[in-house]
């Protein structure tokens, strides 16, 4: 009798521990999905650029898919939010578990592929700019998440819903509205949270500084020489220097260890006369407006014309004003003729411009080299 009681207590402890593990797995998995969906939803243009990177990396027919990158970005973030919130609030448990498994299987295979291809895409973008991790780290993370999903699927009958079916239907619609609404709001304005290096309060000059003792990139260089029709690979230590019997064929340098990289490492401004005015902007003790328009063909002409008023105000106040773009001189001239704007244009790298502000156009105010204001064209 005592043995039976002990076994009964043991089984209860095991069952209780299993239930706790199941709850932890559900909330943890749901939290990861919510976090991933949220950081994408508040930066829909960032997710759009990542989709563009994927489609261009796969090339061929995939490049034409860049036309739907924006709706795909909103769909992906909304889907992740729905799955995550469903898991946390126990909404439509069975179909949510299946959706989570299918989602993770697709993402894991994709991550494995780009990890094996190495330079195809530098990072998968699963957590946007909030948390950048390597492709291999993402792959291993996905394996853990698949294990959690599998656990939830196996024991899903133990999960008791919080709400009735009717309330679950309403919750599902509400989660979808939240996801889409959040993305649309941040697209029309700016991301609620700025995870990029050009956030408010950042001093650009300080963010570009490299410490004297900072480690540099370490490369391994190999040389290919040919002799008597045979090619051989040499290193810097043993290549046939001075031996005329060997003919040089090729040289390769591979990055072995990445050195220190400043948060802002590719910021430059070149004016219409091709003068680099970067330092005069970031070290100016006064105020400077930077109107960011990375691609004039995609720029809102309404927003560009609206900025003309800010430019005229800047002239009266003695504030510097530059429009930054990566478009060609011809495109700049055509754009000025179409819109009638008179502010000066300068050239900056397109990726840098996309990173500075998620708007086209977007206005940035710099005071004494520090970013003090950022506005979508709808808000300036």
C-alpha positions in Angstrom: 0.0 0.0 0.0 2.8 2.4 0.9 4.6 1.5 -2.4 1.4 2.3 -4.3 1.2 5.7 -2.6 4.8 6.4 -3.3 4.3 5.5 -7.0 1.2 7.7 -7.1 3.1 10.7 -5.6 6.0 10.1 -8.0 3.7 10.0 -11.0 2.0 13.2 -9.8 5.4 14.9 -9.5 6.4 13.8 -12.9 3.1 14.9 -14.4 3.3 18.3 -12.6 6.9 18.7 -13.9 5.8 17.8 -17.4 3.0 20.4 -17.2 5.4 23.1 -16.1 7.8 22.2 -18.8 5.0 22.3 -21.4 3.9 25.8 -20.1 7.5 27.1 -20.2 7.9 25.8 -23.7 4.7 27.4 -24.9 5.4 30.8 -23.4 9.1 30.7 -24.5 8.2 29.8 -28.1 5.4 32.3 -28.2 7.7 35.0 -26.8 10.3 34.4 -29.5 7.7 34.6 -32.2 6.2 37.8 -30.7 9.7 39.4 -30.4 10.6 38.4 -33.9 7.3 39.7 -35.4 7.4 42.9 -33.3 10.9 44.1 -34.4 9.9 43.4 -38.0 6.5 45.1 -37.7 8.0 48.3 -36.3 10.5 48.5 -39.2 8.6 47.3 -42.3 11.0 49.0 -44.7 14.0 47.3 -43.0 12.2 44.0 -43.6 11.5 45.0 -47.2 15.2 45.7 -47.8 16.0 42.3 -46.3 13.6 40.6 -48.7 15.2 42.5 -51.5 18.6 41.2 -50.4 17.3 37.6 -50.5 15.7 37.9 -54.0 18.8 39.6 -55.5 21.0 37.0 -53.9 19.0 34.2 -55.4 19.0 36.2 -58.7 17.3 35.0 -61.9 13.5 35.0 -61.7 13.6 35.8 -58.0 14.8 39.4 -58.7 11.4 40.2 -60.1 9.9 39.4 -56.7 11.4 42.6 -55.2 8.1 44.2 -56.4 6.3 42.4 -53.6 8.9 42.7 -50.9 6.9 45.3 -49.0 3.6 43.3 -48.7 5.7 40.2 -47.9 7.4 42.1 -45.1 4.0 43.0 -43.6 2.7 39.5 -44.1 5.7 37.9 -42.4 5.7 40.1 -39.3 2.0 39.8 -38.9 2.1 36.0 -39.2 4.9 35.8 -36.6 2.9 38.0 -34.2 -0.3 35.9 -34.7 1.5 32.7 -34.0 3.3 34.1 -31.0 0.2 35.7 -29.4 -1.8 32.6 -30.2 0.7 30.4 -28.3 0.8 32.7 -25.3 -2.9 33.2 -25.0 -3.8 29.6 -26.1 -5.8 30.6 -29.2 -6.6 27.9 -31.7 -4.0 25.6 -30.2 -3.9 22.8 -32.7 -3.7 24.8 -35.9 -1.2 27.3 -34.3 1.1 24.5 -33.3 1.0 23.1 -36.8 1.6 26.6 -38.3 4.5 27.1 -35.9 6.1 23.8 -37.0 5.7 24.5 -40.7 7.1 28.0 -40.3 10.1 26.8 -38.4 10.8 24.0 -40.9 10.8 26.4 -43.8 13.0 29.0 -42.0 15.4 26.3 -40.8 15.9 24.9 -44.3 16.4 28.5 -45.6 18.9 29.4 -42.9 20.8 26.2 -43.5 21.0 27.0 -47.2 22.3 30.5 -46.7 24.7 29.4 -44.0 26.2 26.8 -46.4 26.4 29.4 -49.1 28.3 31.7 -46.7 28.2 35.0 -48.5 24.8 34.7 -50.0 23.2 36.8 -47.3 25.2 38.1 -44.4 22.5 37.5 -41.8 19.0 36.1 -42.0 17.3 39.1 -40.5 15.2 37.0 -38.2 15.3 39.6 -35.4 15.6 42.6 -37.7 18.2 45.1 -36.5 17.3 44.5 -32.9 19.5 41.4 -32.6 21.9 40.4 -35.4 23.2 36.9 -35.1 25.2 34.7 -37.6 23.4 32.3 -40.0 24.8 29.3 -38.2 23.7 30.6 -34.8 20.2 31.2 -36.3 20.2 27.6 -37.6 21.0 26.1 -34.2 18.4 28.4 -32.6 15.8 27.2 -35.0 16.6 23.6 -34.1 15.9 24.3 -30.5 12.6 26.0 -31.4 11.6 23.0 -33.6 12.1 20.8 -30.5 9.8 23.1 -28.5 7.2 23.0 -31.2 7.4 19.2 -31.4 6.9 19.0 -27.6 3.8 21.2 -27.9 2.4 19.1 -30.7 2.9 15.8 -28.9 1.2 17.0 -25.7 -1.2 19.5 -27.2 -4.2 17.7 -25.7 -2.9 18.8 -22.2 -3.2 22.4 -23.2 -6.6 23.8 -22.0 -7.7 27.0 -23.8 -8.3 30.1 -21.8 -11.2 31.2 -24.0 -14.2 29.9 -25.8 -14.1 29.3 -29.5 -16.0 32.5 -30.3 -13.5 34.6 -28.2 -10.6 32.8 -29.9 -11.9 33.9 -33.3 -12.2 37.5 -32.2 -8.7 37.3 -30.7 -7.2 36.0 -33.9 -8.7 38.9 -35.9 -7.5 41.3 -33.2 -3.9 40.0 -33.4 -4.0 40.3 -37.2 -5.2 43.9 -37.0 -2.5 44.7 -34.5 0.2 43.3 -36.7 -0.9 45.0 -39.9 -1.8 48.3 -38.1 1.6 48.4 -36.4 3.4 47.9 -39.7 1.4 50.5 -41.5 1.8 53.1 -38.8 5.5 52.7 -38.6 5.8 52.8 -42.4 3.8 56.1 -42.6 5.8 57.6 -39.7 9.0 56.0 -38.3 9.9 52.9 -36.4 8.7 53.1 -32.8 12.1 51.9 -31.6 15.2 52.7 -33.6 17.8 49.9 -33.4 20.2 51.3 -36.0 23.4 53.3 -35.4 21.8 56.6 -36.5 19.3 56.8 -33.6 18.5 60.0 -31.8 21.2 61.2 -29.5 24.1 59.6 -31.4 27.1 61.8 -32.2 28.1 60.7 -35.7 31.8 61.6 -35.2 32.1 59.6 -32.0 30.3 56.7 -33.6 32.8 56.7 -36.4 35.9 56.8 -34.2 38.2 53.8 -34.1 40.3 53.3 -30.9 44.0 53.3 -31.4 44.4 49.9 -29.9 41.4 48.4 -31.8 42.1 45.1 -33.5 42.3 45.2 -37.3 41.0 42.6 -39.8 43.2 39.6 -40.2 43.5 38.1 -43.7 45.2 34.9 -44.9 46.8 35.5 -48.3 47.6 32.6 -50.7 49.3 32.7 -54.0 48.9 30.3 -57.0 52.0 29.8 -59.1 52.5 27.5 -62.1 55.5 25.5 -63.1 55.8 22.9 -65.9 52.1 23.0 -66.4 51.3 22.3 -62.7 49.7 24.8 -60.4 50.6 25.0 -56.7 49.2 27.1 -53.8 51.7 29.0 -51.6 51.5 31.2 -48.5 53.3 34.4 -47.7 55.9 32.3 -45.9 56.9 29.9 -48.7 55.9 31.4 -52.0 58.8 31.2 -54.6 60.0 34.7 -54.4 62.8 35.4 -56.9 62.4 32.0 -58.6 61.8 32.8 -62.3 60.9 29.1 -63.0 57.5 29.7 -61.3 54.9 31.8 -63.0 52.4 33.8 -61.0 48.8 32.9 -61.7 46.5 34.4 -59.0 46.3 35.7 -55.5 43.5 35.3 -52.9 42.9 36.9 -49.5 40.4 35.4 -47.1 39.2 37.2 -43.9 40.2 35.0 -41.0 39.3 37.3 -38.1 37.2 40.5 -38.3 38.6 43.4 -36.5 36.9 46.3 -34.7 34.2 47.9 -36.7 32.8 51.3 -35.6 29.0 51.5 -35.3 29.1 54.0 -38.2 31.8 53.1 -40.6 30.5 54.1 -44.1 29.1 57.6 -43.7 30.3 60.2 -46.3 28.8 63.2 -48.1 30.1 64.4 -51.5 28.8 67.6 -52.9 27.9 68.5 -56.5 31.5 69.5 -57.2 32.7 66.1 -55.9 34.2 67.6 -52.7 34.0 65.4 -49.6 32.1 67.6 -47.0 31.6 64.9 -44.4 33.8 66.5 -41.7 32.4 70.0 -42.3 28.9 68.5 -41.5 29.7 66.3 -38.5 32.0 68.8 -36.9 29.9 71.8 -37.5 28.9 73.5 -34.2 25.7 74.7 -35.7 22.6 72.9 -37.1 22.3 71.0 -40.3 19.3 69.4 -42.0 19.9 66.3 -44.1 17.0 65.4 -46.4 17.5 61.7 -47.2 16.2 60.4 -50.6 18.2 57.3 -51.4 16.5 56.7 -54.8 14.8 59.6 -56.5 12.7 57.3 -58.7 11.1 55.9 -55.6 11.0 59.2 -53.7 7.6 60.8 -52.8 7.6 64.0 -54.9 5.0 65.4 -52.5 7.4 64.9 -49.7 10.3 66.4 -51.6 8.3 69.5 -52.5 7.1 69.8 -48.9 10.8 69.9 -47.9 11.4 73.0 -50.0 9.6 75.0 -47.3 12.0 73.6 -44.7 14.9 74.6 -46.9 13.6 78.2 -47.3 13.2 78.4 -43.5 16.7 77.1 -43.1 18.1 79.8 -45.3 16.5 82.4 -43.2 17.7 80.8 -40.0 21.3 80.3 -41.2 20.9 76.5 -40.9 22.7 74.3 -43.5 20.5 72.1 -45.6 21.6 69.2 -47.9 19.6 66.6 -49.8 21.4 63.3 -49.8 20.8 60.7 -52.6 22.5 57.9 -54.4 20.9 58.7 -57.7 22.8 59.9 -60.8 23.5 63.5 -61.7 21.0 63.1 -64.6 18.3 61.8 -62.2 19.0 64.7 -59.9 18.5 67.2 -62.6 15.3 65.6 -63.9 14.0 65.4 -60.4 14.7 69.1 -59.7 12.9 70.0 -63.0 9.9 67.9 -62.1 9.5 69.2 -58.6 10.9 72.7 -58.8 13.0 72.2 -55.6 16.1 74.3 -55.2 18.0 72.8 -52.3 21.5 71.4 -53.0 22.0 67.7 -53.6 24.9 65.6 -52.4 25.9 62.0 -52.9 25.9 59.3 -50.2 26.0 55.5 -50.3 22.4 54.0 -50.8 22.8 51.5 -48.0 23.9 54.2 -45.6 20.9 56.3 -46.6 18.5 53.4 -46.0 20.1 52.9 -42.6 20.0 56.5 -41.5 16.2 56.9 -41.7 13.3 54.6 -42.9 11.6 57.2 -45.1 12.0 58.4 -48.6 12.2 61.3 -48.1 13.1 61.6 -44.5 14.5 64.6 -42.7 17.3 64.4 -40.1 18.5 67.3 -37.9 22.1 67.4 -36.7 23.3 69.8 -34.0 27.0 69.9 -33.3 27.4 66.5 -35.0 24.6 64.9 -32.8 21.4 63.6 -34.3 18.6 65.5 -32.5 15.6 65.0 -34.8 14.2 62.6 -37.4 11.0 62.9 -39.4 9.1 61.0 -42.0 8.1 63.4 -44.8 4.5 63.2 -43.6 5.5 64.7 -40.3 7.9 67.5 -41.0 
